[in-house]
Every structure is written in C-alpha cells, then in structure tokens.
Amino acid sequence: MQTPQNELKPGTGKAKQTFLTVTEKTELMAFLTARLPNRSRKTIKSLLAHHQVSVDFKVTTQFNQRLEPGQQVAITWTKVLQRSHIKGLAIVFEDPYLIVIEKQPGLLSIGTDKERERTAFRILSEQVKKTDPKNRIFVVHRLDRDASGLMMFAKSKAVQQAMQHAWKEDVLERTYVVVVEGTVTQETGTVTSWLKENKARVMYSSSTPGDGQKAVTHYRVLKRNDAFSLLEIKLETGRKNQIRVHMKDLGHCVIGDKKYGSVERPIHRLALHALILAFRHPVTGKELRFETPIPRIFLRLLSEKKGQEVRERKKGPPAGE
C-alpha cells in the first residue's frame, strides 16, 4: 500500500529529496539539466560527485549513464555521509525515509534492560544525528542478536507505521539461510504451527489451530553432508523465533541454537542469516530488493571434509583408548 508522499515527511519534516521519472531515452546529465533548469552544470556535477544522485535507488556518479523510460532518478539535497566502515553493521541502502543494513552476528537490534549502548539502533541513531541533531530512526522489524543479515529502520514515525501497518502487502520477500544439525532428506517442505511463549520467554509450537499465533515456514535444501544441511527459508508469517522453533519441530535444530536444543556449535554463533529483503517503498511505491551473500563460514560447514570430521567425532575414540 503506497502512502501519499506528502503524508510522510523525511527527517525533520522538510523535503530533502526530489524524485523525477524518466519519460524518454536519454543520458543522465542531459536529463538533469533539462529537469533542473535553475541548477548550473557545475552544481549538477557536484551532486553526482558527492553521491547525491541515484537511478532506481542505486547511487551513480556517471554523468553519461543511459536512462530508459520508467526509471526513477532521485536527487538528495542534503549531505550524503560515507559510512562504509561502521563496526557491527554495514549500510546497504539509505534515502530520506528508510535505512537498510546488514547486521553482523552478536549485535543487538535494539536495547534491552541489560544492554542499551551497543545496538544497531544506537549506532544508526548516532549516524543520522551527524547530519542533523534532530534526526531520529525507528525500528521496523528485528533480527536475533546472534543472527546476521538484512534488516530495516525508518527515519520517521509515519514511515515506520506505514511499513508495519501494510507489512503483509508491502513486504514482498523475506528469505533466510540456516545451517541445521543432521541431514534433511526431504528436498522441500512446510512447517505450520501456532506459536506460544512460556514464562521463561521461550517460544514453542502448538498443533491446535488458534492456540497461539499461526506461523508458516517454507524450506528448501540447498546443500547437505553427513553432519549438516544448508536450507533456504521463506517466511509466510513473521513470528518471534519462528525459524528456530520450526527447525526444532522439523527435528533439525539450527546449529549454535542452545536455546532451542542444538548441541553443535562449530562456528560459535547462530547459523541464521537474513539473505533477501524485498519490499514496496512506502513513499515512492517502488519495489526494492536487497540480497547479501551466504556467509562463507556456512558454506565451509557443508564441505565433505567437515561432515566427515563431525561424523568421526561423534563415533568417539576406539574402545580401550
């Protein structure tokens, strides 16, 4: 559901970005010169050089980039900070309305009673305030502390609410990868249950319809050996700890997930990664898709050598040793 742009104010409420739609084949410099008649060529070149121009949400510095009808050109009028090195996370997309990051394992999404400082939320808050001390960010969804991958924050309360209220319609894809214990023999499958939380804040499944929040998880085997299986996970619903509980229900716990029954911790982290995030932009209506690589440490677990090592370890030493 696209929300009218004038209802969603970026930053402190003043327009910080201009969106222009391409109507005919042309080059970027010619397009900008024609559509920004009050700006000099020197100013337009400066905007390009300072990473303030994007085509279909991809920043470009090429003045001669070819444009096709239907593409969208965005000009950001505020300073664009270069943030390629932020400990614990990487910004993969930012505009005046949203920030998409790739979070590293071990970093909290947002503070808890025990830890309020070292969180993705706090790090990003500090970053946006460097441009304007009044800037704020808002949590759209979360990712487990020991998981890695893509997650999104909003830059205003209105954008946050627009995303959350239309989550089912506007989030087009959420794909994860996990490494689980054992060999999953069924190539594809679906786990459906109703999730509940006990007093210890541990989620568990009920098979009784309506007894908890309905959760549906689809999986596909990407690779396996004698010890582990690498699965692609697609969520039909997004419940707390849904993937972790459903993998336990499947009989193949996510490795490193002691909370939900895993006994293997070969990489000293939870083997859960948010691989793909695709959604409809709440302001522009554009469909955006972001994908990160499968962590190499996951792939190493699926080598034949690693599977043999684990198999031999489980056998234990020969009798008499």
FISETI-336488 format. One record per residue (C-alpha): x, y, z; residue in three letters. Coordinates in steps of 0.001 Angstrom, whole numbers, always signed. Layout:
N
+---------+---------+---------+------+
!      xx !      yy !      zz ! code !
+---------+---------+---------+------+
!       X !       Y !       Z !  ALA !
...
+---------+---------+---------+------+
//
This chain:
321
+---------+---------+---------+------+
!      xx !      yy !      zz ! code !
+---------+---------+---------+------+
!      +0 !      +0 !      +0 !  MET !
!   +1629 !   +3217 !   -1130 !  GLN !
!   +1154 !   +6170 !   +1217 !  THR !
!    +932 !   +9659 !    -319 !  PRO !
!   +4330 !  +11317 !    -193 !  GLN !
!   +3048 !  +14475 !   +1453 !  ASN !
!   +1913 !  +12428 !   +4463 !  GLU !
!   +5393 !  +11070 !   +5154 !  LEU !
!   +7918 !  +13748 !   +5983 !  LYS !
!  +11578 !  +12711 !   +5839 !  PRO !
!  +13891 !  +13715 !   +8639 !  GLY !
!  +12564 !  +16760 !  +10484 !  THR !
!   +9747 !  +17368 !   +8026 !  GLY !
!  +11454 !  +19444 !   +5319 !  LYS !
!  +11720 !  +17874 !   +1847 !  ALA !
!  +15251 !  +16531 !   +1376 !  LYS !
!  +14892 !  +14600 !   -1843 !  GLN !
!  +13394 !  +15113 !   -5305 !  THR !
!  +12081 !  +12190 !   -7370 !  PHE !
!  +11980 !  +12501 !  -11171 !  LEU !
!  +10548 !   +9936 !  -13599 !  THR !
!  +12262 !   +9332 !  -16958 !  VAL !
!   +9873 !   +9593 !  -19928 !  THR !
!  +12236 !   +9002 !  -22879 !  GLU !
!  +15642 !   +7542 !  -23640 !  LYS !
!  +18422 !   +9956 !  -22718 !  THR !
!  +21629 !  +10357 !  -20700 !  GLU !
!  +21689 !  +11346 !  -17045 !  LEU !
!  +23412 !  +14730 !  -17468 !  MET !
!  +21045 !  +15824 !  -20222 !  ALA !
!  +18079 !  +14654 !  -18145 !  PHE !
!  +19178 !  +16536 !  -15019 !  LEU !
!  +19988 !  +19684 !  -16957 !  THR !
!  +16530 !  +19686 !  -18526 !  ALA !
!  +14652 !  +18844 !  -15325 !  ARG !
!  +16657 !  +21169 !  -13071 !  LEU !
!  +16751 !  +24390 !  -15136 !  PRO !
!  +17623 !  +26516 !  -12098 !  ASN !
!  +20788 !  +24486 !  -11362 !  ARG !
!  +24076 !  +25064 !  -13162 !  SER !
!  +26033 !  +22238 !  -14805 !  ARG !
!  +28691 !  +22769 !  -12131 !  LYS !
!  +26111 !  +22217 !   -9378 !  THR !
!  +24746 !  +19089 !  -11078 !  ILE !
!  +28264 !  +17674 !  -11480 !  LYS !
!  +28859 !  +18367 !   -7786 !  SER !
!  +25697 !  +16452 !   -6871 !  LEU !
!  +26948 !  +13478 !   -8890 !  LEU !
!  +30448 !  +13648 !   -7435 !  ALA !
!  +29092 !  +13694 !   -3873 !  HIS !
!  +26890 !  +10602 !   -4352 !  HIS !
!  +23663 !  +12613 !   -4177 !  GLN !
!  +22070 !  +11200 !   -7336 !  VAL !
!  +20590 !   +7723 !   -7719 !  SER !
!  +18863 !   +5866 !  -10538 !  VAL !
!  +16275 !   +3331 !   -9393 !  ASP !
!  +17730 !   +3708 !   -5880 !  PHE !
!  +21302 !   +2883 !   -6931 !  LYS !
!  +23745 !   +5743 !   -6397 !  VAL !
!  +25633 !   +6776 !   -9522 !  THR !
!  +28394 !   +9265 !  -10313 !  THR !
!  +28329 !   +8690 !  -14094 !  GLN !
!  +27024 !  +11773 !  -15907 !  PHE !
!  +26635 !   +9804 !  -19170 !  ASN !
!  +24630 !   +6902 !  -17694 !  GLN !
!  +21902 !   +5812 !  -20104 !  ARG !
!  +18326 !   +6229 !  -18912 !  LEU !
!  +15229 !   +4353 !  -20050 !  GLU !
!  +11557 !   +5386 !  -19801 !  PRO !
!  +10042 !   +4462 !  -16433 !  GLY !
!  +13256 !   +4729 !  -14449 !  GLN !
!  +13287 !   +6971 !  -11407 !  GLN !
!  +16032 !   +9481 !  -10676 !  VAL !
!  +16366 !  +10765 !   -7111 !  ALA !
!  +18365 !  +13814 !   -6053 !  ILE !
!  +19288 !  +14077 !   -2393 !  THR !
!  +19769 !  +17706 !   -1401 !  TRP !
!  +21378 !  +17059 !   +1974 !  THR !
!  +24946 !  +15913 !   +2513 !  LYS !
!  +25448 !  +12178 !   +1994 !  VAL !
!  +27752 !  +10714 !   +4623 !  LEU !
!  +30130 !   +7963 !   +3551 !  GLN !
!  +29661 !   +5126 !   +6038 !  ARG !
!  +31428 !   +2134 !   +4605 !  SER !
!  +33060 !   +1206 !   +7925 !  HIS !
!  +30763 !   +1009 !  +10936 !  ILE !
!  +31689 !   -1676 !  +13430 !  LYS !
!  +28977 !   -4319 !  +13631 !  GLY !
!  +26940 !   -3314 !  +10579 !  LEU !
!  +27024 !   -2026 !   +7016 !  ALA !
!  +24510 !    +359 !   +5441 !  ILE !
!  +23383 !   -1111 !   +2122 !  VAL !
!  +20667 !   +1450 !   +1306 !  PHE !
!  +19605 !   +4835 !   +2622 !  GLU !
!  +17234 !   +7552 !   +1498 !  ASP !
!  +15363 !  +10241 !   +3472 !  PRO !
!  +12781 !   +7665 !   +4602 !  TYR !
!  +14483 !   +4320 !   +5237 !  LEU !
!  +17794 !   +2678 !   +6114 !  ILE !
!  +18536 !    -964 !   +5208 !  VAL !
!  +21537 !   -2520 !   +6938 !  ILE !
!  +23419 !   -5793 !   +7039 !  GLU !
!  +23878 !   -6661 !  +10698 !  LYS !
!  +26744 !   -8764 !  +11969 !  GLN !
!  +26163 !  -11605 !  +14485 !  PRO !
!  +26468 !  -10613 !  +18131 !  GLY !
!  +24904 !   -7160 !  +17713 !  LEU !
!  +21524 !   -6463 !  +19293 !  LEU !
!  +18878 !   -4883 !  +17083 !  SER !
!  +17622 !   -2662 !  +19905 !  ILE !
!  +18417 !   -2230 !  +23588 !  GLY !
!  +17270 !   -4471 !  +26412 !  THR !
!  +17204 !   -3985 !  +30175 !  ASP !
!  +20743 !   -5410 !  +30286 !  LYS !
!  +22282 !   -3615 !  +27300 !  GLU !
!  +21334 !    -217 !  +25897 !  ARG !
!  +24535 !   +1041 !  +24339 !  GLU !
!  +25901 !   -1438 !  +21799 !  ARG !
!  +22927 !   -1914 !  +19488 !  THR !
!  +22213 !   -1402 !  +15796 !  ALA !
!  +19585 !   +1140 !  +16807 !  PHE !
!  +22058 !   +3206 !  +18836 !  ARG !
!  +24770 !   +3067 !  +16160 !  ILE !
!  +22381 !   +4257 !  +13436 !  LEU !
!  +20880 !   +6941 !  +15685 !  SER !
!  +24328 !   +8424 !  +16152 !  GLU !
!  +24954 !   +8319 !  +12401 !  GLN !
!  +21789 !  +10160 !  +11335 !  VAL !
!  +22342 !  +12810 !  +14007 !  LYS !
!  +25655 !  +13704 !  +12368 !  LYS !
!  +23651 !  +15234 !   +9519 !  THR !
!  +21054 !  +16861 !  +11779 !  ASP !
!  +20875 !  +16506 !  +15605 !  PRO !
!  +17072 !  +16386 !  +15337 !  LYS !
!  +17096 !  +13285 !  +13120 !  ASN !
!  +15724 !  +10044 !  +14567 !  ARG !
!  +15261 !   +6433 !  +13498 !  ILE !
!  +12517 !   +3922 !  +14279 !  PHE !
!  +12560 !    +126 !  +14408 !  VAL !
!  +10534 !   -1577 !  +11664 !  VAL !
!  +11440 !   -5205 !  +12484 !  HIS !
!  +14130 !   -7057 !  +14428 !  ARG !
!  +16755 !   -9733 !  +13933 !  LEU !
!  +18032 !  -12102 !  +16619 !  ASP !
!  +21224 !  -10952 !  +18309 !  ARG !
!  +23299 !  -13938 !  +17154 !  ASP !
!  +21849 !  -13890 !  +13631 !  ALA !
!  +23224 !  -11828 !  +10749 !  SER !
!  +21823 !  -10227 !   +7627 !  GLY !
!  +19371 !   -7629 !   +6368 !  LEU !
!  +17057 !   -5507 !   +8471 !  MET !
!  +15331 !   -2158 !   +8064 !  MET !
!  +14806 !   +1049 !  +10057 !  PHE !
!  +12537 !   +4028 !   +9323 !  ALA !
!  +13531 !   +7684 !   +9624 !  LYS !
!  +10140 !   +8897 !  +10857 !  SER !
!   +7261 !   +7564 !  +12908 !  LYS !
!   +4938 !   +7923 !   +9924 !  ALA !
!   +7146 !   +5759 !   +7694 !  VAL !
!   +7530 !   +3167 !  +10459 !  GLN !
!   +3759 !   +2938 !  +10902 !  GLN !
!   +3155 !   +2797 !   +7149 !  ALA !
!   +5549 !    -165 !   +6823 !  MET !
!   +4207 !   -2014 !   +9843 !  GLN !
!    +527 !   -1493 !   +9001 !  HIS !
!    +988 !   -2761 !   +5428 !  ALA !
!   +3650 !   -5366 !   +6260 !  TRP !
!   +1841 !   -8335 !   +4702 !  LYS !
!   +1088 !   -6470 !   +1482 !  GLU !
!   +4282 !   -4447 !   +1039 !  ASP !
!   +6974 !   -6896 !   +2157 !  VAL !
!   +7382 !   -8968 !    -993 !  LEU !
!  +10086 !  -11402 !    +117 !  GLU !
!  +11988 !  -12342 !   +3257 !  ARG !
!  +14409 !  -15169 !   +2617 !  THR !
!  +16852 !  -16627 !   +5131 !  TYR !
!  +19504 !  -19320 !   +5101 !  VAL !
!  +20242 !  -21606 !   +8034 !  VAL !
!  +22577 !  -24468 !   +8749 !  VAL !
!  +20857 !  -27173 !  +10772 !  VAL !
!  +22059 !  -30307 !  +12518 !  GLU !
!  +21826 !  -33561 !  +10607 !  GLY !
!  +20794 !  -34452 !   +7085 !  THR !
!  +17403 !  -33133 !   +5955 !  VAL !
!  +16257 !  -35743 !   +3444 !  THR !
!  +13077 !  -34085 !   +2155 !  GLN !
!  +14083 !  -31563 !    -528 !  GLU !
!  +11285 !  -29082 !    +216 !  THR !
!   +8637 !  -28766 !   +2870 !  GLY !
!   +6450 !  -26531 !   +5017 !  THR !
!   +6150 !  -26340 !   +8799 !  VAL !
!   +2917 !  -24907 !  +10204 !  THR !
!   +2081 !  -24438 !  +13874 !  SER !
!    +659 !  -21972 !  +16388 !  TRP !
!   +3427 !  -20345 !  +18429 !  LEU !
!   +3176 !  -19538 !  +22124 !  LYS !
!   +5629 !  -18194 !  +24719 !  GLU !
!   +6198 !  -19694 !  +28168 !  ASN !
!   +7133 !  -17851 !  +31360 !  LYS !
!  +10831 !  -18265 !  +30551 !  ALA !
!  +10242 !  -16370 !  +27260 !  ARG !
!  +10884 !  -19480 !  +25195 !  VAL !
!   +8644 !  -19970 !  +22181 !  MET !
!   +7050 !  -23346 !  +21484 !  TYR !
!   +4616 !  -24849 !  +18989 !  SER !
!   +1034 !  -25931 !  +19418 !  SER !
!    -672 !  -28054 !  +16759 !  SER !
!   -4118 !  -26830 !  +17812 !  THR !
!   -5479 !  -24219 !  +15372 !  PRO !
!   -5964 !  -20876 !  +17110 !  GLY !
!   -3896 !  -21879 !  +20130 !  ASP !
!   -1286 !  -19125 !  +19680 !  GLY !
!     -76 !  -17152 !  +16663 !  GLN !
!    -188 !  -19030 !  +13375 !  LYS !
!   +3299 !  -19465 !  +11876 !  ALA !
!   +4128 !  -20871 !   +8436 !  VAL !
!   +7701 !  -21599 !   +7304 !  THR !
!   +8718 !  -22959 !   +3889 !  HIS !
!  +12135 !  -24577 !   +3417 !  TYR !
!  +14288 !  -25936 !    +602 !  ARG !
!  +17543 !  -27893 !    +894 !  VAL !
!  +20436 !  -26122 !    -818 !  LEU !
!  +23260 !  -28427 !    +244 !  LYS !
!  +23979 !  -31151 !   +2792 !  ARG !
!  +26596 !  -33577 !   +4046 !  ASN !
!  +26600 !  -36281 !   +6706 !  ASP !
!  +26558 !  -33745 !   +9552 !  ALA !
!  +24703 !  -30605 !   +8445 !  PHE !
!  +22146 !  -29248 !   +5975 !  SER !
!  +22028 !  -25766 !   +4458 !  LEU !
!  +18413 !  -24652 !   +3997 !  LEU !
!  +16754 !  -21722 !   +2274 !  GLU !
!  +13869 !  -20453 !   +4392 !  ILE !
!  +10934 !  -18349 !   +3203 !  LYS !
!   +8560 !  -16925 !   +5781 !  LEU !
!   +4843 !  -16693 !   +5184 !  GLU !
!   +4478 !  -15169 !   +8665 !  THR !
!   +7000 !  -13392 !  +10867 !  GLY !
!   +6707 !  -14566 !  +14466 !  ARG !
!   +9258 !  -14330 !  +17251 !  LYS !
!  +11926 !  -17068 !  +16893 !  ASN !
!   +9752 !  -18706 !  +14211 !  GLN !
!  +12574 !  -20231 !  +12156 !  ILE !
!  +14404 !  -21538 !  +15212 !  ARG !
!  +11288 !  -23190 !  +16679 !  VAL !
!  +10208 !  -24683 !  +13349 !  HIS !
!  +13638 !  -26162 !  +12684 !  MET !
!  +13455 !  -27808 !  +16109 !  LYS !
!   +9978 !  -29097 !  +15198 !  ASP !
!  +11479 !  -30478 !  +11987 !  LEU !
!  +13971 !  -32432 !  +14090 !  GLY !
!  +16975 !  -30437 !  +12856 !  HIS !
!  +17906 !  -27592 !  +15204 !  CYS !
!  +19776 !  -24551 !  +13902 !  VAL !
!  +23408 !  -25073 !  +14874 !  ILE !
!  +24543 !  -22845 !  +17697 !  GLY !
!  +20958 !  -22515 !  +18965 !  ASP !
!  +21297 !  -23847 !  +22506 !  LYS !
!  +18004 !  -22183 !  +23500 !  LYS !
!  +16119 !  -24466 !  +21122 !  TYR !
!  +18003 !  -27709 !  +21557 !  GLY !
!  +21168 !  -27501 !  +19439 !  SER !
!  +24162 !  -29455 !  +20688 !  VAL !
!  +26516 !  -28343 !  +17894 !  GLU !
!  +28365 !  -25005 !  +17990 !  ARG !
!  +31158 !  -25371 !  +15425 !  PRO !
!  +31193 !  -21704 !  +14377 !  ILE !
!  +30475 !  -20120 !  +17784 !  HIS !
!  +27371 !  -18302 !  +16539 !  ARG !
!  +23798 !  -18951 !  +15465 !  LEU !
!  +23825 !  -20214 !  +11856 !  ALA !
!  +20927 !  -17992 !  +10764 !  LEU !
!  +21290 !  -15262 !   +8125 !  HIS !
!  +18689 !  -12885 !   +6623 !  ALA !
!  +19615 !  -13275 !   +2955 !  LEU !
!  +16994 !  -11329 !    +953 !  ILE !
!  +14670 !   -8453 !   +1818 !  LEU !
!  +12285 !   -7129 !    -844 !  ALA !
!   +9533 !   -4588 !    -251 !  PHE !
!   +7453 !   -1830 !   -1792 !  ARG !
!   +8734 !   +1602 !    -770 !  HIS !
!   +6082 !   +3241 !   +1459 !  PRO !
!   +6553 !   +6677 !    -149 !  VAL !
!   +7532 !   +6146 !   -3774 !  THR !
!   +5799 !   +2799 !   -4352 !  GLY !
!   +8952 !   +1436 !   -5996 !  LYS !
!   +9785 !   -2237 !   -5456 !  GLU !
!  +13213 !   -2605 !   -3827 !  LEU !
!  +15176 !   -5830 !   -3429 !  ARG !
!  +18361 !   -6390 !   -1444 !  PHE !
!  +20424 !   -9570 !   -1255 !  GLU !
!  +23581 !  -10455 !    +653 !  THR !
!  +25902 !  -13427 !     +72 !  PRO !
!  +25535 !  -16633 !   +2054 !  ILE !
!  +28178 !  -16388 !   +4810 !  PRO !
!  +31272 !  -18306 !   +3746 !  ARG !
!  +31515 !  -19881 !   +7180 !  ILE !
!  +28128 !  -21545 !   +6478 !  PHE !
!  +29385 !  -22978 !   +3212 !  LEU !
!  +32558 !  -24346 !   +4841 !  ARG !
!  +30381 !  -26398 !   +7189 !  LEU !
!  +28864 !  -28151 !   +4194 !  LEU !
!  +32179 !  -29408 !   +2831 !  SER !
!  +32639 !  -33174 !   +2729 !  GLU !
!  +35687 !  -32846 !   +4992 !  LYS !
!  +33735 !  -31048 !   +7711 !  LYS !
!  +30934 !  -33609 !   +7568 !  GLY !
!  +33456 !  -36425 !   +7959 !  GLN !
!  +35145 !  -34664 !  +10882 !  GLU !
!  +31869 !  -34336 !  +12772 !  VAL !
!  +30872 !  -37914 !  +11966 !  ARG !
!  +34187 !  -39252 !  +13293 !  GLU !
!  +33971 !  -37107 !  +16427 !  ARG !
!  +30514 !  -38439 !  +17220 !  LYS !
!  +31756 !  -42012 !  +16905 !  LYS !
!  +34247 !  -41322 !  +19682 !  GLY !
!  +37638 !  -42980 !  +20249 !  PRO !
!  +38079 !  -46697 !  +19653 !  PRO !
!  +37311 !  -48986 !  +22568 !  ALA !
!  +40144 !  -49218 !  +25067 !  GLY !
!  +41528 !  -45713 !  +24475 !  GLU !
+---------+---------+---------+------+
//
